[in-house]
Amino acid sequence: MSEKLYSLLSTVLNISVEQITDITGPENTSSWTSFNGYVLLSELENTFDVKFTIDEAMDVKNVSDIKRHLKNHGVKID
């Protein structure tokens, strides 16, 4: 599942999969703008068939947070 997640992140953020780690986030990725954050949220919800709350969306500071919220919604992440 991480492969699917990383591929999605790579596409939305226009970075290589190799650049993505658990600490990848808006603070250290110039293409992770507020607009791309909204696009990412939408793509995550569509791809993994989940619906994030506003609190969950606002809580995301990096890839590790995305994984945690996906797991909380029952998505298996390796």
N, CA, C and O atoms as a Maestro MAE file, in Angstrom:
{
 s_m_m2io_version
 :::
 2.0.0
}

f_m_ct {
 s_m_title
 :::
 protein
 m_atom[312] {
  # First column is atom index #
  i_m_mmod_type
  r_m_x_coord
  r_m_y_coord
  r_m_z_coord
  i_m_residue_number
  s_m_chain_name
  s_m_pdb_residue_name
  s_m_pdb_atom_name
  i_m_atomic_number
  :::
  1 25 0.818 -1.193 0.000 1 A "MET " " N  " 7
  2 3 0.000 0.000 0.000 1 A "MET " " CA " 6
  3 2 0.868 1.266 0.000 1 A "MET " " C  " 6
  4 15 0.484 2.281 -0.582 1 A "MET " " O  " 8
  5 25 2.012 1.207 0.639 2 A "SER " " N  " 7
  6 3 2.893 2.376 0.625 2 A "SER " " CA " 6
  7 2 3.281 2.737 -0.809 2 A "SER " " C  " 6
  8 15 3.436 3.912 -1.141 2 A "SER " " O  " 8
  9 25 3.436 1.711 -1.656 3 A "GLU " " N  " 7
  10 3 3.781 1.965 -3.053 3 A "GLU " " CA " 6
  11 2 2.694 2.804 -3.724 3 A "GLU " " C  " 6
  12 15 2.993 3.750 -4.452 3 A "GLU " " O  " 8
  13 25 1.439 2.453 -3.477 4 A "LYS " " N  " 7
  14 3 0.304 3.192 -4.027 4 A "LYS " " CA " 6
  15 2 0.273 4.619 -3.472 4 A "LYS " " C  " 6
  16 15 0.058 5.576 -4.216 4 A "LYS " " O  " 8
  17 25 0.489 4.753 -2.172 5 A "LEU " " N  " 7
  18 3 0.522 6.058 -1.529 5 A "LEU " " CA " 6
  19 2 1.665 6.906 -2.078 5 A "LEU " " C  " 6
  20 15 1.469 8.073 -2.416 5 A "LEU " " O  " 8
  21 25 2.852 6.321 -2.166 6 A "TYR " " N  " 7
  22 3 4.013 7.075 -2.628 6 A "TYR " " CA " 6
  23 2 3.862 7.482 -4.091 6 A "TYR " " C  " 6
  24 15 4.298 8.565 -4.480 6 A "TYR " " O  " 8
  25 25 3.254 6.633 -4.892 7 A "SER " " N  " 7
  26 3 3.003 6.963 -6.291 7 A "SER " " CA " 6
  27 2 2.047 8.153 -6.394 7 A "SER " " C  " 6
  28 15 2.254 9.051 -7.210 7 A "SER " " O  " 8
  29 25 1.020 8.156 -5.577 8 A "LEU " " N  " 7
  30 3 0.063 9.265 -5.542 8 A "LEU " " CA " 6
  31 2 0.765 10.554 -5.118 8 A "LEU " " C  " 6
  32 15 0.597 11.595 -5.753 8 A "LEU " " O  " 8
  33 25 1.549 10.480 -4.046 9 A "LEU " " N  " 7
  34 3 2.294 11.653 -3.571 9 A "LEU " " CA " 6
  35 2 3.245 12.165 -4.651 9 A "LEU " " C  " 6
  36 15 3.351 13.372 -4.869 9 A "LEU " " O  " 8
  37 25 3.927 11.257 -5.316 10 A "SER " " N  " 7
  38 3 4.859 11.614 -6.372 10 A "SER " " CA " 6
  39 2 4.160 12.372 -7.489 10 A "SER " " C  " 6
  40 15 4.674 13.373 -7.989 10 A "SER " " O  " 8
  41 25 2.985 11.890 -7.875 11 A "THR " " N  " 7
  42 3 2.231 12.520 -8.952 11 A "THR " " CA " 6
  43 2 1.728 13.902 -8.552 11 A "THR " " C  " 6
  44 15 1.922 14.873 -9.284 11 A "THR " " O  " 8
  45 25 1.090 13.988 -7.403 12 A "VAL " " N  " 7
  46 3 0.505 15.272 -6.968 12 A "VAL " " CA " 6
  47 2 1.591 16.307 -6.697 12 A "VAL " " C  " 6
  48 15 1.442 17.475 -7.055 12 A "VAL " " O  " 8
  49 25 2.678 15.883 -6.067 13 A "LEU " " N  " 7
  50 3 3.727 16.826 -5.673 13 A "LEU " " CA " 6
  51 2 4.808 17.011 -6.737 13 A "LEU " " C  " 6
  52 15 5.695 17.852 -6.595 13 A "LEU " " O  " 8
  53 25 4.720 16.210 -7.808 14 A "ASN " " N  " 7
  54 3 5.688 16.281 -8.898 14 A "ASN " " CA " 6
  55 2 7.127 16.096 -8.403 14 A "ASN " " C  " 6
  56 15 8.032 16.855 -8.752 14 A "ASN " " O  " 8
  57 25 7.301 15.065 -7.581 15 A "ILE " " N  " 7
  58 3 8.630 14.682 -7.093 15 A "ILE " " CA " 6
  59 2 8.790 13.183 -7.308 15 A "ILE " " C  " 6
  60 15 7.803 12.469 -7.488 15 A "ILE " " O  " 8
  61 25 10.026 12.706 -7.289 16 A "SER " " N  " 7
  62 3 10.248 11.278 -7.484 16 A "SER " " CA " 6
  63 2 9.882 10.505 -6.214 16 A "SER " " C  " 6
  64 15 9.959 11.029 -5.102 16 A "SER " " O  " 8
  65 25 9.489 9.267 -6.408 17 A "VAL " " N  " 7
  66 3 9.127 8.399 -5.286 17 A "VAL " " CA " 6
  67 2 10.301 8.274 -4.322 17 A "VAL " " C  " 6
  68 15 10.108 8.175 -3.110 17 A "VAL " " O  " 8
  69 25 11.500 8.279 -4.856 18 A "GLU " " N  " 7
  70 3 12.705 8.139 -4.030 18 A "GLU " " CA " 6
  71 2 12.894 9.298 -3.059 18 A "GLU " " C  " 6
  72 15 13.574 9.151 -2.043 18 A "GLU " " O  " 8
  73 25 12.307 10.431 -3.359 19 A "GLN " " N  " 7
  74 3 12.432 11.611 -2.490 19 A "GLN " " CA " 6
  75 2 11.456 11.576 -1.315 19 A "GLN " " C  " 6
  76 15 11.561 12.400 -0.407 19 A "GLN " " O  " 8
  77 25 10.518 10.642 -1.318 20 A "ILE " " N  " 7
  78 3 9.461 10.616 -0.318 20 A "ILE " " CA " 6
  79 2 9.856 9.742 0.869 20 A "ILE " " C  " 6
  80 15 10.231 8.581 0.708 20 A "ILE " " O  " 8
  81 25 9.763 10.326 2.062 21 A "THR " " N  " 7
  82 3 10.000 9.596 3.306 21 A "THR " " CA " 6
  83 2 8.872 9.958 4.268 21 A "THR " " C  " 6
  84 15 7.999 10.759 3.935 21 A "THR " " O  " 8
  85 25 8.892 9.375 5.442 22 A "ASP " " N  " 7
  86 3 7.863 9.680 6.440 22 A "ASP " " CA " 6
  87 2 7.891 11.145 6.875 22 A "ASP " " C  " 6
  88 15 6.879 11.670 7.337 22 A "ASP " " O  " 8
  89 25 9.033 11.803 6.733 23 A "ILE " " N  " 7
  90 3 9.114 13.199 7.174 23 A "ILE " " CA " 6
  91 2 8.853 14.198 6.043 23 A "ILE " " C  " 6
  92 15 8.899 15.408 6.263 23 A "ILE " " O  " 8
  93 25 8.582 13.699 4.838 24 A "THR " " N  " 7
  94 3 8.243 14.585 3.729 24 A "THR " " CA " 6
  95 2 6.962 15.342 4.066 24 A "THR " " C  " 6
  96 15 5.953 14.743 4.439 24 A "THR " " O  " 8
  97 25 7.017 16.645 3.933 25 A "GLY " " N  " 7
  98 3 5.859 17.475 4.251 25 A "GLY " " CA " 6
  99 2 6.015 18.855 3.652 25 A "GLY " " C  " 6
  100 15 7.001 19.122 2.965 25 A "GLY " " O  " 8
  101 25 5.060 19.738 3.900 26 A "PRO " " N  " 7
  102 3 5.118 21.087 3.335 26 A "PRO " " CA " 6
  103 2 6.327 21.901 3.800 26 A "PRO " " C  " 6
  104 15 6.776 22.808 3.101 26 A "PRO " " O  " 8
  105 25 6.845 21.576 4.969 27 A "GLU " " N  " 7
  106 3 7.999 22.318 5.501 27 A "GLU " " CA " 6
  107 2 9.286 22.041 4.724 27 A "GLU " " C  " 6
  108 15 10.188 22.878 4.699 27 A "GLU " " O  " 8
  109 25 9.374 20.869 4.088 28 A "ASN " " N  " 7
  110 3 10.617 20.513 3.405 28 A "ASN " " CA " 6
  111 2 10.413 20.115 1.937 28 A "ASN " " C  " 6
  112 15 11.328 19.592 1.301 28 A "ASN " " O  " 8
  113 25 9.214 20.362 1.406 29 A "THR " " N  " 7
  114 3 8.915 20.032 0.009 29 A "THR " " CA " 6
  115 2 8.238 21.239 -0.631 29 A "THR " " C  " 6
  116 15 7.070 21.518 -0.364 29 A "THR " " O  " 8
  117 25 8.978 21.949 -1.475 30 A "SER " " N  " 7
  118 3 8.476 23.215 -2.017 30 A "SER " " CA " 6
  119 2 7.204 23.050 -2.838 30 A "SER " " C  " 6
  120 15 6.402 23.981 -2.918 30 A "SER " " O  " 8
  121 25 7.004 21.900 -3.443 31 A "SER " " N  " 7
  122 3 5.795 21.708 -4.258 31 A "SER " " CA " 6
  123 2 4.566 21.361 -3.414 31 A "SER " " C  " 6
  124 15 3.456 21.303 -3.944 31 A "SER " " O  " 8
  125 25 4.746 21.128 -2.107 32 A "TRP " " N  " 7
  126 3 3.612 20.829 -1.221 32 A "TRP " " CA " 6
  127 2 3.023 22.165 -0.763 32 A "TRP " " C  " 6
  128 15 3.172 22.570 0.390 32 A "TRP " " O  " 8
  129 25 2.362 22.822 -1.684 33 A "THR " " N  " 7
  130 3 1.727 24.119 -1.417 33 A "THR " " CA " 6
  131 2 0.349 23.887 -0.814 33 A "THR " " C  " 6
  132 15 -0.114 22.750 -0.733 33 A "THR " " O  " 8
  133 25 -0.296 24.947 -0.398 34 A "SER " " N  " 7
  134 3 -1.646 24.785 0.150 34 A "SER " " CA " 6
  135 2 -2.589 24.232 -0.921 34 A "SER " " C  " 6
  136 15 -3.443 23.399 -0.619 34 A "SER " " O  " 8
  137 25 -2.445 24.684 -2.156 35 A "PHE " " N  " 7
  138 3 -3.287 24.160 -3.231 35 A "PHE " " CA " 6
  139 2 -3.044 22.669 -3.428 35 A "PHE " " C  " 6
  140 15 -3.994 21.888 -3.491 35 A "PHE " " O  " 8
  141 25 -1.776 22.269 -3.527 36 A "ASN " " N  " 7
  142 3 -1.465 20.847 -3.708 36 A "ASN " " CA " 6
  143 2 -1.882 20.031 -2.491 36 A "ASN " " C  " 6
  144 15 -2.163 18.838 -2.612 36 A "ASN " " O  " 8
  145 25 -1.923 20.657 -1.332 37 A "GLY " " N  " 7
  146 3 -2.434 19.966 -0.142 37 A "GLY " " CA " 6
  147 2 -3.893 19.590 -0.314 37 A "GLY " " C  " 6
  148 15 -4.302 18.493 0.067 37 A "GLY " " O  " 8
  149 25 -4.686 20.497 -0.890 38 A "TYR " " N  " 7
  150 3 -6.100 20.207 -1.158 38 A "TYR " " CA " 6
  151 2 -6.253 19.130 -2.235 38 A "TYR " " C  " 6
  152 15 -7.098 18.241 -2.126 38 A "TYR " " O  " 8
  153 25 -5.428 19.223 -3.265 39 A "VAL " " N  " 7
  154 3 -5.456 18.208 -4.322 39 A "VAL " " CA " 6
  155 2 -5.083 16.853 -3.731 39 A "VAL " " C  " 6
  156 15 -5.716 15.840 -4.029 39 A "VAL " " O  " 8
  157 25 -4.062 16.842 -2.901 40 A "LEU " " N  " 7
  158 3 -3.617 15.605 -2.261 40 A "LEU " " CA " 6
  159 2 -4.717 15.008 -1.399 40 A "LEU " " C  " 6
  160 15 -4.957 13.802 -1.444 40 A "LEU " " O  " 8
  161 25 -5.379 15.833 -0.624 41 A "LEU " " N  " 7
  162 3 -6.476 15.360 0.223 41 A "LEU " " CA " 6
  163 2 -7.569 14.702 -0.625 41 A "LEU " " C  " 6
  164 15 -8.046 13.616 -0.297 41 A "LEU " " O  " 8
  165 25 -7.953 15.352 -1.690 42 A "SER " " N  " 7
  166 3 -8.987 14.823 -2.577 42 A "SER " " CA " 6
  167 2 -8.554 13.501 -3.208 42 A "SER " " C  " 6
  168 15 -9.328 12.545 -3.259 42 A "SER " " O  " 8
  169 25 -7.326 13.455 -3.683 43 A "GLU " " N  " 7
  170 3 -6.807 12.231 -4.304 43 A "GLU " " CA " 6
  171 2 -6.707 11.084 -3.300 43 A "GLU " " C  " 6
  172 15 -7.002 9.937 -3.635 43 A "GLU " " O  " 8
  173 25 -6.295 11.389 -2.082 44 A "LEU " " N  " 7
  174 3 -6.226 10.357 -1.041 44 A "LEU " " CA " 6
  175 2 -7.612 9.790 -0.749 44 A "LEU " " C  " 6
  176 15 -7.785 8.576 -0.644 44 A "LEU " " O  " 8
  177 25 -8.595 10.675 -0.620 45 A "GLU " " N  " 7
  178 3 -9.959 10.226 -0.334 45 A "GLU " " CA " 6
  179 2 -10.500 9.366 -1.476 45 A "GLU " " C  " 6
  180 15 -11.128 8.336 -1.231 45 A "GLU " " O  " 8
  181 25 -10.261 9.780 -2.712 46 A "ASN " " N  " 7
  182 3 -10.751 9.018 -3.863 46 A "ASN " " CA " 6
  183 2 -10.017 7.697 -4.042 46 A "ASN " " C  " 6
  184 15 -10.643 6.669 -4.303 46 A "ASN " " O  " 8
  185 25 -8.712 7.716 -3.905 47 A "THR " " N  " 7
  186 3 -7.902 6.523 -4.124 47 A "THR " " CA " 6
  187 2 -8.136 5.463 -3.062 47 A "THR " " C  " 6
  188 15 -8.214 4.274 -3.373 47 A "THR " " O  " 8
  189 25 -8.247 5.888 -1.808 48 A "PHE " " N  " 7
  190 3 -8.357 4.930 -0.709 48 A "PHE " " CA " 6
  191 2 -9.787 4.809 -0.171 48 A "PHE " " C  " 6
  192 15 -10.024 4.121 0.822 48 A "PHE " " O  " 8
  193 25 -10.733 5.477 -0.827 49 A "ASP " " N  " 7
  194 3 -12.151 5.401 -0.473 49 A "ASP " " CA " 6
  195 2 -12.379 5.701 1.010 49 A "ASP " " C  " 6
  196 15 -13.003 4.929 1.738 49 A "ASP " " O  " 8
  197 25 -11.847 6.851 1.426 50 A "VAL " " N  " 7
  198 3 -12.019 7.322 2.808 50 A "VAL " " CA " 6
  199 2 -12.513 8.756 2.761 50 A "VAL " " C  " 6
  200 15 -12.476 9.402 1.714 50 A "VAL " " O  " 8
  201 25 -12.972 9.247 3.896 51 A "LYS " " N  " 7
  202 3 -13.381 10.647 4.023 51 A "LYS " " CA " 6
  203 2 -12.738 11.187 5.298 51 A "LYS " " C  " 6
  204 15 -13.044 10.739 6.403 51 A "LYS " " O  " 8
  205 25 -11.843 12.153 5.122 52 A "PHE " " N  " 7
  206 3 -11.152 12.740 6.261 52 A "PHE " " CA " 6
  207 2 -11.988 13.863 6.866 52 A "PHE " " C  " 6
  208 15 -12.687 14.591 6.161 52 A "PHE " " O  " 8
  209 25 -11.900 13.984 8.184 53 A "THR " " N  " 7
  210 3 -12.542 15.109 8.858 53 A "THR " " CA " 6
  211 2 -11.658 16.340 8.672 53 A "THR " " C  " 6
  212 15 -10.497 16.224 8.277 53 A "THR " " O  " 8
  213 25 -12.202 17.493 8.952 54 A "ILE " " N  " 7
  214 3 -11.416 18.729 8.870 54 A "ILE " " CA " 6
  215 2 -10.256 18.670 9.859 54 A "ILE " " C  " 6
  216 15 -9.148 19.106 9.547 54 A "ILE " " O  " 8
  217 25 -10.511 18.128 11.057 55 A "ASP " " N  " 7
  218 3 -9.439 18.008 12.053 55 A "ASP " " CA " 6
  219 2 -8.310 17.116 11.545 55 A "ASP " " C  " 6
  220 15 -7.134 17.425 11.739 55 A "ASP " " O  " 8
  221 25 -8.666 16.015 10.897 56 A "GLU " " N  " 7
  222 3 -7.637 15.124 10.347 56 A "GLU " " CA " 6
  223 2 -6.851 15.834 9.253 56 A "GLU " " C  " 6
  224 15 -5.624 15.752 9.215 56 A "GLU " " O  " 8
  225 25 -7.542 16.521 8.379 57 A "ALA " " N  " 7
  226 3 -6.873 17.231 7.283 57 A "ALA " " CA " 6
  227 2 -5.918 18.293 7.820 57 A "ALA " " C  " 6
  228 15 -4.811 18.455 7.306 57 A "ALA " " O  " 8
  229 25 -6.345 19.012 8.848 58 A "MET " " N  " 7
  230 3 -5.509 20.066 9.423 58 A "MET " " CA " 6
  231 2 -4.334 19.507 10.223 58 A "MET " " C  " 6
  232 15 -3.350 20.209 10.456 58 A "MET " " O  " 8
  233 25 -4.434 18.255 10.638 59 A "ASP " " N  " 7
  234 3 -3.409 17.612 11.443 59 A "ASP " " CA " 6
  235 2 -2.223 17.113 10.616 59 A "ASP " " C  " 6
  236 15 -1.167 16.816 11.175 59 A "ASP " " O  " 8
  237 25 -2.379 17.018 9.310 60 A "VAL " " N  " 7
  238 3 -1.327 16.440 8.462 60 A "VAL " " CA " 6
  239 2 -0.162 17.413 8.309 60 A "VAL " " C  " 6
  240 15 -0.297 18.503 7.753 60 A "VAL " " O  " 8
  241 25 0.981 16.980 8.819 61 A "LYS " " N  " 7
  242 3 2.205 17.772 8.719 61 A "LYS " " CA " 6
  243 2 3.271 17.066 7.876 61 A "LYS " " C  " 6
  244 15 4.254 17.677 7.459 61 A "LYS " " O  " 8
  245 25 3.056 15.759 7.633 62 A "ASN " " N  " 7
  246 3 4.023 14.982 6.852 62 A "ASN " " CA " 6
  247 2 3.392 13.651 6.416 62 A "ASN " " C  " 6
  248 15 2.238 13.364 6.735 62 A "ASN " " O  " 8
  249 25 4.155 12.861 5.696 63 A "VAL " " N  " 7
  250 3 3.672 11.578 5.178 63 A "VAL " " CA " 6
  251 2 3.307 10.632 6.316 63 A "VAL " " C  " 6
  252 15 2.342 9.877 6.200 63 A "VAL " " O  " 8
  253 25 4.045 10.661 7.391 64 A "SER " " N  " 7
  254 3 3.746 9.804 8.543 64 A "SER " " CA " 6
  255 2 2.326 10.075 9.065 64 A "SER " " C  " 6
  256 15 1.610 9.144 9.433 64 A "SER " " O  " 8
  257 25 1.929 11.339 9.094 65 A "ASP " " N  " 7
  258 3 0.574 11.690 9.530 65 A "ASP " " CA " 6
  259 2 -0.473 11.134 8.573 65 A "ASP " " C  " 6
  260 15 -1.519 10.651 9.006 65 A "ASP " " O  " 8
  261 25 -0.193 11.203 7.273 66 A "ILE " " N  " 7
  262 3 -1.121 10.643 6.281 66 A "ILE " " CA " 6
  263 2 -1.290 9.150 6.529 66 A "ILE " " C  " 6
  264 15 -2.411 8.641 6.538 66 A "ILE " " O  " 8
  265 25 -0.183 8.450 6.729 67 A "LYS " " N  " 7
  266 3 -0.243 6.999 6.981 67 A "LYS " " CA " 6
  267 2 -1.078 6.705 8.233 67 A "LYS " " C  " 6
  268 15 -1.892 5.783 8.237 67 A "LYS " " O  " 8
  269 25 -0.875 7.481 9.276 68 A "ARG " " N  " 7
  270 3 -1.607 7.271 10.530 68 A "ARG " " CA " 6
  271 2 -3.108 7.441 10.315 68 A "ARG " " C  " 6
  272 15 -3.903 6.626 10.782 68 A "ARG " " O  " 8
  273 25 -3.488 8.493 9.611 69 A "HIS " " N  " 7
  274 3 -4.908 8.735 9.380 69 A "HIS " " CA " 6
  275 2 -5.517 7.674 8.461 69 A "HIS " " C  " 6
  276 15 -6.661 7.262 8.655 69 A "HIS " " O  " 8
  277 25 -4.757 7.239 7.470 70 A "LEU " " N  " 7
  278 3 -5.257 6.159 6.604 70 A "LEU " " CA " 6
  279 2 -5.469 4.884 7.410 70 A "LEU " " C  " 6
  280 15 -6.479 4.200 7.248 70 A "LEU " " O  " 8
  281 25 -4.510 4.568 8.281 71 A "LYS " " N  " 7
  282 3 -4.639 3.380 9.127 71 A "LYS " " CA " 6
  283 2 -5.865 3.502 10.027 71 A "LYS " " C  " 6
  284 15 -6.582 2.524 10.237 71 A "LYS " " O  " 8
  285 25 -6.105 4.695 10.557 72 A "ASN " " N  " 7
  286 3 -7.287 4.910 11.410 72 A "ASN " " CA " 6
  287 2 -8.596 4.692 10.654 72 A "ASN " " C  " 6
  288 15 -9.638 4.415 11.249 72 A "ASN " " O  " 8
  289 25 -8.518 4.822 9.340 73 A "HIS " " N  " 7
  290 3 -9.696 4.580 8.493 73 A "HIS " " CA " 6
  291 2 -9.717 3.145 7.950 73 A "HIS " " C  " 6
  292 15 -10.520 2.818 7.076 73 A "HIS " " O  " 8
  293 25 -8.836 2.304 8.470 74 A "GLY " " N  " 7
  294 3 -8.837 0.898 8.079 74 A "GLY " " CA " 6
  295 2 -8.037 0.553 6.830 74 A "GLY " " C  " 6
  296 15 -8.128 -0.566 6.326 74 A "GLY " " O  " 8
  297 25 -7.255 1.501 6.329 75 A "VAL " " N  " 7
  298 3 -6.426 1.244 5.151 75 A "VAL " " CA " 6
  299 2 -5.141 0.586 5.624 75 A "VAL " " C  " 6
  300 15 -4.491 1.072 6.550 75 A "VAL " " O  " 8
  301 25 -4.774 -0.527 4.982 76 A "LYS " " N  " 7
  302 3 -3.535 -1.227 5.347 76 A "LYS " " CA " 6
  303 2 -2.339 -0.540 4.686 76 A "LYS " " C  " 6
  304 15 -2.283 -0.388 3.466 76 A "LYS " " O  " 8
  305 25 -1.409 -0.141 5.503 77 A "ILE " " N  " 7
  306 3 -0.163 0.472 5.045 77 A "ILE " " CA " 6
  307 2 0.972 -0.407 5.565 77 A "ILE " " C  " 6
  308 15 1.028 -0.719 6.754 77 A "ILE " " O  " 8
  309 25 1.888 -0.809 4.656 78 A "ASP " " N  " 7
  310 3 3.009 -1.651 5.129 78 A "ASP " " CA " 6
  311 2 4.156 -0.840 5.636 78 A "ASP " " C  " 6
  312 15 5.165 -1.398 6.065 78 A "ASP " " O  " 8
  :::
 }
 m_bond[311] {
  # First column is bond index #
  i_m_from
  i_m_to
  i_m_order
  :::
  1 1 2 1
  2 2 3 1
  3 3 4 2
  4 3 5 1
  5 5 6 1
  6 6 7 1
  7 7 8 2
  8 7 9 1
  9 9 10 1
  10 10 11 1
  11 11 12 2
  12 11 13 1
  13 13 14 1
  14 14 15 1
  15 15 16 2
  16 15 17 1
  17 17 18 1
  18 18 19 1
  19 19 20 2
  20 19 21 1
  21 21 22 1
  22 22 23 1
  23 23 24 2
  24 23 25 1
  25 25 26 1
  26 26 27 1
  27 27 28 2
  28 27 29 1
  29 29 30 1
  30 30 31 1
  31 31 32 2
  32 31 33 1
  33 33 34 1
  34 34 35 1
  35 35 36 2
  36 35 37 1
  37 37 38 1
  38 38 39 1
  39 39 40 2
  40 39 41 1
  41 41 42 1
  42 42 43 1
  43 43 44 2
  44 43 45 1
  45 45 46 1
  46 46 47 1
  47 47 48 2
  48 47 49 1
  49 49 50 1
  50 50 51 1
  51 51 52 2
  52 51 53 1
  53 53 54 1
  54 54 55 1
  55 55 56 2
  56 55 57 1
  57 57 58 1
  58 58 59 1
  59 59 60 2
  60 59 61 1
  61 61 62 1
  62 62 63 1
  63 63 64 2
  64 63 65 1
  65 65 66 1
  66 66 67 1
  67 67 68 2
  68 67 69 1
  69 69 70 1
  70 70 71 1
  71 71 72 2
  72 71 73 1
  73 73 74 1
  74 74 75 1
  75 75 76 2
  76 75 77 1
  77 77 78 1
  78 78 79 1
  79 79 80 2
  80 79 81 1
  81 81 82 1
  82 82 83 1
  83 83 84 2
  84 83 85 1
  85 85 86 1
  86 86 87 1
  87 87 88 2
  88 87 89 1
  89 89 90 1
  90 90 91 1
  91 91 92 2
  92 91 93 1
  93 93 94 1
  94 94 95 1
  95 95 96 2
  96 95 97 1
  97 97 98 1
  98 98 99 1
  99 99 100 2
  100 99 101 1
  101 101 102 1
  102 102 103 1
  103 103 104 2
  104 103 105 1
  105 105 106 1
  106 106 107 1
  107 107 108 2
  108 107 109 1
  109 109 110 1
  110 110 111 1
  111 111 112 2
  112 111 113 1
  113 113 114 1
  114 114 115 1
  115 115 116 2
  116 115 117 1
  117 117 118 1
  118 118 119 1
  119 119 120 2
  120 119 121 1
  121 121 122 1
  122 122 123 1
  123 123 124 2
  124 123 125 1
  125 125 126 1
  126 126 127 1
  127 127 128 2
  128 127 129 1
  129 129 130 1
  130 130 131 1
  131 131 132 2
  132 131 133 1
  133 133 134 1
  134 134 135 1
  135 135 136 2
  136 135 137 1
  137 137 138 1
  138 138 139 1
  139 139 140 2
  140 139 141 1
  141 141 142 1
  142 142 143 1
  143 143 144 2
  144 143 145 1
  145 145 146 1
  146 146 147 1
  147 147 148 2
  148 147 149 1
  149 149 150 1
  150 150 151 1
  151 151 152 2
  152 151 153 1
  153 153 154 1
  154 154 155 1
  155 155 156 2
  156 155 157 1
  157 157 158 1
  158 158 159 1
  159 159 160 2
  160 159 161 1
  161 161 162 1
  162 162 163 1
  163 163 164 2
  164 163 165 1
  165 165 166 1
  166 166 167 1
  167 167 168 2
  168 167 169 1
  169 169 170 1
  170 170 171 1
  171 171 172 2
  172 171 173 1
  173 173 174 1
  174 174 175 1
  175 175 176 2
  176 175 177 1
  177 177 178 1
  178 178 179 1
  179 179 180 2
  180 179 181 1
  181 181 182 1
  182 182 183 1
  183 183 184 2
  184 183 185 1
  185 185 186 1
  186 186 187 1
  187 187 188 2
  188 187 189 1
  189 189 190 1
  190 190 191 1
  191 191 192 2
  192 191 193 1
  193 193 194 1
  194 194 195 1
  195 195 196 2
  196 195 197 1
  197 197 198 1
  198 198 199 1
  199 199 200 2
  200 199 201 1
  201 201 202 1
  202 202 203 1
  203 203 204 2
  204 203 205 1
  205 205 206 1
  206 206 207 1
  207 207 208 2
  208 207 209 1
  209 209 210 1
  210 210 211 1
  211 211 212 2
  212 211 213 1
  213 213 214 1
  214 214 215 1
  215 215 216 2
  216 215 217 1
  217 217 218 1
  218 218 219 1
  219 219 220 2
  220 219 221 1
  221 221 222 1
  222 222 223 1
  223 223 224 2
  224 223 225 1
  225 225 226 1
  226 226 227 1
  227 227 228 2
  228 227 229 1
  229 229 230 1
  230 230 231 1
  231 231 232 2
  232 231 233 1
  233 233 234 1
  234 234 235 1
  235 235 236 2
  236 235 237 1
  237 237 238 1
  238 238 239 1
  239 239 240 2
  240 239 241 1
  241 241 242 1
  242 242 243 1
  243 243 244 2
  244 243 245 1
  245 245 246 1
  246 246 247 1
  247 247 248 2
  248 247 249 1
  249 249 250 1
  250 250 251 1
  251 251 252 2
  252 251 253 1
  253 253 254 1
  254 254 255 1
  255 255 256 2
  256 255 257 1
  257 257 258 1
  258 258 259 1
  259 259 260 2
  260 259 261 1
  261 261 262 1
  262 262 263 1
  263 263 264 2
  264 263 265 1
  265 265 266 1
  266 266 267 1
  267 267 268 2
  268 267 269 1
  269 269 270 1
  270 270 271 1
  271 271 272 2
  272 271 273 1
  273 273 274 1
  274 274 275 1
  275 275 276 2
  276 275 277 1
  277 277 278 1
  278 278 279 1
  279 279 280 2
  280 279 281 1
  281 281 282 1
  282 282 283 1
  283 283 284 2
  284 283 285 1
  285 285 286 1
  286 286 287 1
  287 287 288 2
  288 287 289 1
  289 289 290 1
  290 290 291 1
  291 291 292 2
  292 291 293 1
  293 293 294 1
  294 294 295 1
  295 295 296 2
  296 295 297 1
  297 297 298 1
  298 298 299 1
  299 299 300 2
  300 299 301 1
  301 301 302 1
  302 302 303 1
  303 303 304 2
  304 303 305 1
  305 305 306 1
  306 306 307 1
  307 307 308 2
  308 307 309 1
  309 309 310 1
  310 310 311 1
  311 311 312 2
  :::
 }
}
